Every structure is written in C-alpha cells, then in structure tokens.
Amino acid sequence: MAKKKHRDTIAVRTQLEKTQFNEHSVPLYLTSSFVYDDAESMRAMFADEIPGNIYSRFSNPNATELSDKIAQLEEAEAGFSFASGMAAVFTTFTALLKSGDHILCCNSVFGSTHTVLEKQLSKFGISHTYVDIHKTNEWGKEVKPNTKIIFVETPSNPAIDIIDLDWLGKFSKKHKTILIVDNCFATPMLQQPILFGADLVIHSATKYLDGQGRVLGGVVAGKKNLIDEIRTFARSSGPAISPFNAWILSKSIETLSVRMDRHSSNALKIAQYLEKHADVESVKYPFLKSHPQYKIAKKQMSQGGGMIAFLIKGGLKRGRKFLDALELASMTANLGDTRTIVSHPASTTHFKLTEQQRIETGVLPNLIRISAGLEHADDIIADIDQAFKKSK
C-alpha cells in the first residue's frame, strides 16, 4: 500500500495527465466546447453514462484539476469550482435547499453571506436563524424541524472567533443537518473541517488559495452525493469558473503551504506586538493565549493563520486616522494577499448589518482587521507603529 502523501506534496503534484506534448506544467484549456469521437459517445456523455467534457460551463480540464486538488487537500470525496467565493456559497445554498427550509448560521460571517441570507434566500421562502458564536450551549434551542443546513466560519470574519469543530460535527449529526464550514481563513493547510464531521467545506479561492490578489474563484468540497447535487444545479445556472482563473488558482496552490507558514508567523509576531501596545484595547488572534478559544484553536488548527483583529483606543475617529497614516500596508477589499492589508469592517464589508448585529458579532466601530502579508514582519510592525504615533 502506497504511503499517504503530505498535503504539501498533494498541492504541488496533483495535476492533469500529460498530453501528447509531455508538458511539465499543465496547459491552459481555453475552449468553450469539446468534440466527440462519434455520435454514440456524444449521446452517452450528455446522459452522464461516461465521463468527459461537454461544455466549459459544465466542466473544463483546468476547473477539474482545481476541484480535485482542493478535494484531496480537504480529504473530501469530491469538489466543484465556481467563478467566485460568493458564487460557491449562493449556489450551494440554492442547490441543497427548497422553499420552507431553514438555515442555522453563526452570527459572525462575511458581510455578503449575511446579505444572501437576509435579502436573497428569504425571497424564496428559505429562512435562517443566527446563533451566538460564543453561546453554543443555546444552539439546540434554535434547531427547527425544517433546519437542513448549519453554516459557520471558523476562524470567523472579521472578529476571528473560533468554533469547536469536534463539538459542531457531533451536534450536526445529532440533529441530522448538513454541516457547511467556510474554511477560507485557515485553508486546508491549517485546518480540515471534514475530519471533524463537516459535510461540505467552502472557500473563496480569491483569498489565500490565490494569495496574490489576481483572480476570483470559489470551491466547495465534501460528500460526493452533495457535490453531485451542486454540480447539477451549477450546470444549468452557470456560475462557472473561467479556465484561466482555474489554471492560475491551481498553480497558486502549489505554494500555499509555504505561504501559510509565513502568513502565520508574521501574524503571530504582529499580534504579540499589538497585545503589548498602549493604544490597543484588545487583540484577537487564534494562537495568542489570551484568545478566548485558544485551546480549541490549538486542537483543530496547525497554525493560527494570517488574520488579526484588534480594537484601537480612540474609537472610530482614531481608527480612520490610523488607517490613513499607514504607508506600507494596503487598504483594499481583499485578504490573504502577499501584501499586508488593513481594513475597517464596520464601514466596509459589514456596513450593511444593523448596528445591533454589528455589536453582537463584535464588529465594533474601532475594530481593525489585519491580513498579514509576506513582507518582513519587522517592516509591517514598523508601519503599524508609525501609524499609531501619527494618529494620536
């Protein structure tokens, strides 16, 4: 029996079979459709009796390679790729749910996920209940007879909260729900929710999987029967990833392990610096001992990841002055980039939430989110330090 390969090796060596040209790097398949050897092959392929590519909205070799790679890294049975992370989230919901179904969702999730739940799915008679990420002992009260999906992020965006995946997997199984975990912040290099009982894992591949701020993409991986439903729905609804973006993302994942090592080491140094700073009220980073769920994070994550959240003293006005004073770090609508990114969630990604919702999820007016990049940690800290001084 062959020895199981490490994730680092899987990320580098999972590739399509070579063509007749015997290339070392997988080619880019820029084609809208594919031809058949004969009429019977064409019929059988459309009937799903034999495998193959029909049309790039359905499947494309580059998209297949990306999906298979993430499925292997997540130890999932199958995967499917999308044009963006939110295309993955929305299509997964709509493929698996019907009018009258209910979603149980942790209250700390990406702002666009809130919008999908509240503005889009509600139009189709799909309801949801938010549950406090810190009060899991109360979740059982919110499960309804029509609850079909439990959806969580861990670490959460943007408050960097951690949910106990071992507990959650057992909770979901007890209530016979589909457990979906957004694993964007950790990536499969640091955390594999399926090993704890998740049925599906979702990624915005735009973030760490690309890691260089170039292309959009999304991936869902998990149980084959669920992926089959999602794939069938996506073939008709059309949220297909482009071959070029899939090719870029698959190549990017080859360096994911080494990038996550550097993101994590930089973020820990920055978090430790912030924790001692006089102008900081509090810091949230999974591998800081002061994090409320530190022991859980250490149990289910191999490293703390690249995301940090902190509360700056001086409120909203001070926070904006701090952002404006940064010289090295970028202000942009992304994360997981090679470049350090600093943002203000209350006025950007989560501004559509009500004030009460922001308070409940920890998105306070003075919350600053940092996506630690790959620059030298001392240079990132120096930039943050001078911004503290200039913003006083």
Secondary structure as a PSIPRED ss2 file (coil, helix, strand):
# PSIPRED VFORMAT (PSIPRED V4.0)

   1 M C   1.000  0.000  0.000
   2 A C   1.000  0.000  0.000
   3 K C   1.000  0.000  0.000
   4 K C   1.000  0.000  0.000
   5 K C   1.000  0.000  0.000
   6 H C   1.000  0.000  0.000
   7 R H   0.000  1.000  0.000
   8 D H   0.000  1.000  0.000
   9 T H   0.000  1.000  0.000
  10 I H   0.000  1.000  0.000
  11 A H   0.000  1.000  0.000
  12 V H   0.000  1.000  0.000
  13 R H   0.000  1.000  0.000
  14 T C   1.000  0.000  0.000
  15 Q C   1.000  0.000  0.000
  16 L C   1.000  0.000  0.000
  17 E C   1.000  0.000  0.000
  18 K C   1.000  0.000  0.000
  19 T C   1.000  0.000  0.000
  20 Q C   1.000  0.000  0.000
  21 F C   1.000  0.000  0.000
  22 N C   1.000  0.000  0.000
  23 E C   1.000  0.000  0.000
  24 H C   1.000  0.000  0.000
  25 S C   1.000  0.000  0.000
  26 V C   1.000  0.000  0.000
  27 P C   1.000  0.000  0.000
  28 L C   1.000  0.000  0.000
  29 Y C   1.000  0.000  0.000
  30 L C   1.000  0.000  0.000
  31 T C   1.000  0.000  0.000
  32 S C   1.000  0.000  0.000
  33 S E   0.000  0.000  1.000
  34 F C   1.000  0.000  0.000
  35 V C   1.000  0.000  0.000
  36 Y C   1.000  0.000  0.000
  37 D C   1.000  0.000  0.000
  38 D C   1.000  0.000  0.000
  39 A H   0.000  1.000  0.000
  40 E H   0.000  1.000  0.000
  41 S H   0.000  1.000  0.000
  42 M H   0.000  1.000  0.000
  43 R H   0.000  1.000  0.000
  44 A H   0.000  1.000  0.000
  45 M H   0.000  1.000  0.000
  46 F H   0.000  1.000  0.000
  47 A C   1.000  0.000  0.000
  48 D C   1.000  0.000  0.000
  49 E C   1.000  0.000  0.000
  50 I C   1.000  0.000  0.000
  51 P C   1.000  0.000  0.000
  52 G C   1.000  0.000  0.000
  53 N C   1.000  0.000  0.000
  54 I C   1.000  0.000  0.000
  55 Y E   0.000  0.000  1.000
  56 S C   1.000  0.000  0.000
  57 R C   1.000  0.000  0.000
  58 F C   1.000  0.000  0.000
  59 S C   1.000  0.000  0.000
  60 N C   1.000  0.000  0.000
  61 P H   0.000  1.000  0.000
  62 N H   0.000  1.000  0.000
  63 A H   0.000  1.000  0.000
  64 T H   0.000  1.000  0.000
  65 E H   0.000  1.000  0.000
  66 L H   0.000  1.000  0.000
  67 S H   0.000  1.000  0.000
  68 D H   0.000  1.000  0.000
  69 K H   0.000  1.000  0.000
  70 I H   0.000  1.000  0.000
  71 A H   0.000  1.000  0.000
  72 Q H   0.000  1.000  0.000
  73 L H   0.000  1.000  0.000
  74 E C   1.000  0.000  0.000
  75 E C   1.000  0.000  0.000
  76 A C   1.000  0.000  0.000
  77 E C   1.000  0.000  0.000
  78 A E   0.000  0.000  1.000
  79 G E   0.000  0.000  1.000
  80 F E   0.000  0.000  1.000
  81 S E   0.000  0.000  1.000
  82 F E   0.000  0.000  1.000
  83 A C   1.000  0.000  0.000
  84 S C   1.000  0.000  0.000
  85 G H   0.000  1.000  0.000
  86 M H   0.000  1.000  0.000
  87 A H   0.000  1.000  0.000
  88 A H   0.000  1.000  0.000
  89 V H   0.000  1.000  0.000
  90 F H   0.000  1.000  0.000
  91 T H   0.000  1.000  0.000
  92 T H   0.000  1.000  0.000
  93 F H   0.000  1.000  0.000
  94 T H   0.000  1.000  0.000
  95 A H   0.000  1.000  0.000
  96 L H   0.000  1.000  0.000
  97 L C   1.000  0.000  0.000
  98 K C   1.000  0.000  0.000
  99 S C   1.000  0.000  0.000
 100 G C   1.000  0.000  0.000
 101 D C   1.000  0.000  0.000
 102 H E   0.000  0.000  1.000
 103 I E   0.000  0.000  1.000
 104 L E   0.000  0.000  1.000
 105 C E   0.000  0.000  1.000
 106 C E   0.000  0.000  1.000
 107 N C   1.000  0.000  0.000
 108 S C   1.000  0.000  0.000
 109 V C   1.000  0.000  0.000
 110 F C   1.000  0.000  0.000
 111 G H   0.000  1.000  0.000
 112 S H   0.000  1.000  0.000
 113 T H   0.000  1.000  0.000
 114 H H   0.000  1.000  0.000
 115 T H   0.000  1.000  0.000
 116 V H   0.000  1.000  0.000
 117 L H   0.000  1.000  0.000
 118 E H   0.000  1.000  0.000
 119 K H   0.000  1.000  0.000
 120 Q H   0.000  1.000  0.000
 121 L H   0.000  1.000  0.000
 122 S H   0.000  1.000  0.000
 123 K H   0.000  1.000  0.000
 124 F H   0.000  1.000  0.000
 125 G C   1.000  0.000  0.000
 126 I C   1.000  0.000  0.000
 127 S E   0.000  0.000  1.000
 128 H E   0.000  0.000  1.000
 129 T E   0.000  0.000  1.000
 130 Y E   0.000  0.000  1.000
 131 V E   0.000  0.000  1.000
 132 D C   1.000  0.000  0.000
 133 I C   1.000  0.000  0.000
 134 H C   1.000  0.000  0.000
 135 K C   1.000  0.000  0.000
 136 T H   0.000  1.000  0.000
 137 N H   0.000  1.000  0.000
 138 E H   0.000  1.000  0.000
 139 W H   0.000  1.000  0.000
 140 G H   0.000  1.000  0.000
 141 K H   0.000  1.000  0.000
 142 E H   0.000  1.000  0.000
 143 V C   1.000  0.000  0.000
 144 K C   1.000  0.000  0.000
 145 P C   1.000  0.000  0.000
 146 N C   1.000  0.000  0.000
 147 T E   0.000  0.000  1.000
 148 K E   0.000  0.000  1.000
 149 I E   0.000  0.000  1.000
 150 I E   0.000  0.000  1.000
 151 F E   0.000  0.000  1.000
 152 V E   0.000  0.000  1.000
 153 E E   0.000  0.000  1.000
 154 T C   1.000  0.000  0.000
 155 P C   1.000  0.000  0.000
 156 S C   1.000  0.000  0.000
 157 N C   1.000  0.000  0.000
 158 P C   1.000  0.000  0.000
 159 A C   1.000  0.000  0.000
 160 I C   1.000  0.000  0.000
 161 D C   1.000  0.000  0.000
 162 I C   1.000  0.000  0.000
 163 I C   1.000  0.000  0.000
 164 D C   1.000  0.000  0.000
 165 L H   0.000  1.000  0.000
 166 D H   0.000  1.000  0.000
 167 W H   0.000  1.000  0.000
 168 L H   0.000  1.000  0.000
 169 G H   0.000  1.000  0.000
 170 K H   0.000  1.000  0.000
 171 F H   0.000  1.000  0.000
 172 S H   0.000  1.000  0.000
 173 K H   0.000  1.000  0.000
 174 K H   0.000  1.000  0.000
 175 H C   1.000  0.000  0.000
 176 K C   1.000  0.000  0.000
 177 T C   1.000  0.000  0.000
 178 I E   0.000  0.000  1.000
 179 L E   0.000  0.000  1.000
 180 I E   0.000  0.000  1.000
 181 V E   0.000  0.000  1.000
 182 D E   0.000  0.000  1.000
 183 N C   1.000  0.000  0.000
 184 C C   1.000  0.000  0.000
 185 F C   1.000  0.000  0.000
 186 A C   1.000  0.000  0.000
 187 T H   0.000  1.000  0.000
 188 P H   0.000  1.000  0.000
 189 M H   0.000  1.000  0.000
 190 L H   0.000  1.000  0.000
 191 Q C   1.000  0.000  0.000
 192 Q C   1.000  0.000  0.000
 193 P H   0.000  1.000  0.000
 194 I H   0.000  1.000  0.000
 195 L H   0.000  1.000  0.000
 196 F H   0.000  1.000  0.000
 197 G C   1.000  0.000  0.000
 198 A C   1.000  0.000  0.000
 199 D C   1.000  0.000  0.000
 200 L E   0.000  0.000  1.000
 201 V E   0.000  0.000  1.000
 202 I E   0.000  0.000  1.000
 203 H E   0.000  0.000  1.000
 204 S E   0.000  0.000  1.000
 205 A C   1.000  0.000  0.000
 206 T C   1.000  0.000  0.000
 207 K C   1.000  0.000  0.000
 208 Y C   1.000  0.000  0.000
 209 L C   1.000  0.000  0.000
 210 D C   1.000  0.000  0.000
 211 G C   1.000  0.000  0.000
 212 Q C   1.000  0.000  0.000
 213 G C   1.000  0.000  0.000
 214 R C   1.000  0.000  0.000
 215 V C   1.000  0.000  0.000
 216 L C   1.000  0.000  0.000
 217 G C   1.000  0.000  0.000
 218 G E   0.000  0.000  1.000
 219 V E   0.000  0.000  1.000
 220 V E   0.000  0.000  1.000
 221 A E   0.000  0.000  1.000
 222 G E   0.000  0.000  1.000
 223 K C   1.000  0.000  0.000
 224 K H   0.000  1.000  0.000
 225 N H   0.000  1.000  0.000
 226 L H   0.000  1.000  0.000
 227 I H   0.000  1.000  0.000
 228 D H   0.000  1.000  0.000
 229 E H   0.000  1.000  0.000
 230 I H   0.000  1.000  0.000
 231 R H   0.000  1.000  0.000
 232 T H   0.000  1.000  0.000
 233 F H   0.000  1.000  0.000
 234 A H   0.000  1.000  0.000
 235 R H   0.000  1.000  0.000
 236 S H   0.000  1.000  0.000
 237 S H   0.000  1.000  0.000
 238 G C   1.000  0.000  0.000
 239 P C   1.000  0.000  0.000
 240 A C   1.000  0.000  0.000
 241 I C   1.000  0.000  0.000
 242 S C   1.000  0.000  0.000
 243 P H   0.000  1.000  0.000
 244 F H   0.000  1.000  0.000
 245 N H   0.000  1.000  0.000
 246 A H   0.000  1.000  0.000
 247 W H   0.000  1.000  0.000
 248 I H   0.000  1.000  0.000
 249 L H   0.000  1.000  0.000
 250 S H   0.000  1.000  0.000
 251 K H   0.000  1.000  0.000
 252 S H   0.000  1.000  0.000
 253 I H   0.000  1.000  0.000
 254 E H   0.000  1.000  0.000
 255 T H   0.000  1.000  0.000
 256 L H   0.000  1.000  0.000
 257 S H   0.000  1.000  0.000
 258 V H   0.000  1.000  0.000
 259 R H   0.000  1.000  0.000
 260 M H   0.000  1.000  0.000
 261 D H   0.000  1.000  0.000
 262 R H   0.000  1.000  0.000
 263 H H   0.000  1.000  0.000
 264 S H   0.000  1.000  0.000
 265 S H   0.000  1.000  0.000
 266 N H   0.000  1.000  0.000
 267 A H   0.000  1.000  0.000
 268 L H   0.000  1.000  0.000
 269 K H   0.000  1.000  0.000
 270 I H   0.000  1.000  0.000
 271 A H   0.000  1.000  0.000
 272 Q H   0.000  1.000  0.000
 273 Y H   0.000  1.000  0.000
 274 L H   0.000  1.000  0.000
 275 E H   0.000  1.000  0.000
 276 K C   1.000  0.000  0.000
 277 H C   1.000  0.000  0.000
 278 A C   1.000  0.000  0.000
 279 D C   1.000  0.000  0.000
 280 V E   0.000  0.000  1.000
 281 E E   0.000  0.000  1.000
 282 S E   0.000  0.000  1.000
 283 V E   0.000  0.000  1.000
 284 K E   0.000  0.000  1.000
 285 Y C   1.000  0.000  0.000
 286 P C   1.000  0.000  0.000
 287 F C   1.000  0.000  0.000
 288 L C   1.000  0.000  0.000
 289 K C   1.000  0.000  0.000
 290 S C   1.000  0.000  0.000
 291 H C   1.000  0.000  0.000
 292 P C   1.000  0.000  0.000
 293 Q C   1.000  0.000  0.000
 294 Y H   0.000  1.000  0.000
 295 K H   0.000  1.000  0.000
 296 I H   0.000  1.000  0.000
 297 A H   0.000  1.000  0.000
 298 K H   0.000  1.000  0.000
 299 K H   0.000  1.000  0.000
 300 Q H   0.000  1.000  0.000
 301 M C   1.000  0.000  0.000
 302 S C   1.000  0.000  0.000
 303 Q C   1.000  0.000  0.000
 304 G C   1.000  0.000  0.000
 305 G C   1.000  0.000  0.000
 306 G C   1.000  0.000  0.000
 307 M E   0.000  0.000  1.000
 308 I E   0.000  0.000  1.000
 309 A E   0.000  0.000  1.000
 310 F E   0.000  0.000  1.000
 311 L E   0.000  0.000  1.000
 312 I E   0.000  0.000  1.000
 313 K C   1.000  0.000  0.000
 314 G C   1.000  0.000  0.000
 315 G H   0.000  1.000  0.000
 316 L H   0.000  1.000  0.000
 317 K H   0.000  1.000  0.000
 318 R H   0.000  1.000  0.000
 319 G H   0.000  1.000  0.000
 320 R H   0.000  1.000  0.000
 321 K H   0.000  1.000  0.000
 322 F H   0.000  1.000  0.000
 323 L H   0.000  1.000  0.000
 324 D H   0.000  1.000  0.000
 325 A H   0.000  1.000  0.000
 326 L C   1.000  0.000  0.000
 327 E C   1.000  0.000  0.000
 328 L C   1.000  0.000  0.000
 329 A C   1.000  0.000  0.000
 330 S E   0.000  0.000  1.000
 331 M C   1.000  0.000  0.000
 332 T C   1.000  0.000  0.000
 333 A C   1.000  0.000  0.000
 334 N C   1.000  0.000  0.000
 335 L C   1.000  0.000  0.000
 336 G C   1.000  0.000  0.000
 337 D C   1.000  0.000  0.000
 338 T C   1.000  0.000  0.000
 339 R C   1.000  0.000  0.000
 340 T C   1.000  0.000  0.000
 341 I E   0.000  0.000  1.000
 342 V E   0.000  0.000  1.000
 343 S E   0.000  0.000  1.000
 344 H C   1.000  0.000  0.000
 345 P H   0.000  1.000  0.000
 346 A H   0.000  1.000  0.000
 347 S H   0.000  1.000  0.000
 348 T C   1.000  0.000  0.000
 349 T C   1.000  0.000  0.000
 350 H C   1.000  0.000  0.000
 351 F C   1.000  0.000  0.000
 352 K C   1.000  0.000  0.000
 353 L C   1.000  0.000  0.000
 354 T C   1.000  0.000  0.000
 355 E H   0.000  1.000  0.000
 356 Q H   0.000  1.000  0.000
 357 Q H   0.000  1.000  0.000
 358 R H   0.000  1.000  0.000
 359 I H   0.000  1.000  0.000
 360 E H   0.000  1.000  0.000
 361 T C   1.000  0.000  0.000
 362 G C   1.000  0.000  0.000
 363 V C   1.000  0.000  0.000
 364 L C   1.000  0.000  0.000
 365 P C   1.000  0.000  0.000
 366 N C   1.000  0.000  0.000
 367 L E   0.000  0.000  1.000
 368 I E   0.000  0.000  1.000
 369 R E   0.000  0.000  1.000
 370 I E   0.000  0.000  1.000
 371 S E   0.000  0.000  1.000
 372 A C   1.000  0.000  0.000
 373 G C   1.000  0.000  0.000
 374 L C   1.000  0.000  0.000
 375 E C   1.000  0.000  0.000
 376 H C   1.000  0.000  0.000
 377 A H   0.000  1.000  0.000
 378 D H   0.000  1.000  0.000
 379 D H   0.000  1.000  0.000
 380 I H   0.000  1.000  0.000
 381 I H   0.000  1.000  0.000
 382 A H   0.000  1.000  0.000
 383 D H   0.000  1.000  0.000
 384 I H   0.000  1.000  0.000
 385 D H   0.000  1.000  0.000
 386 Q H   0.000  1.000  0.000
 387 A H   0.000  1.000  0.000
 388 F H   0.000  1.000  0.000
 389 K H   0.000  1.000  0.000
 390 K H   0.000  1.000  0.000
 391 S C   1.000  0.000  0.000
 392 K C   1.000  0.000  0.000
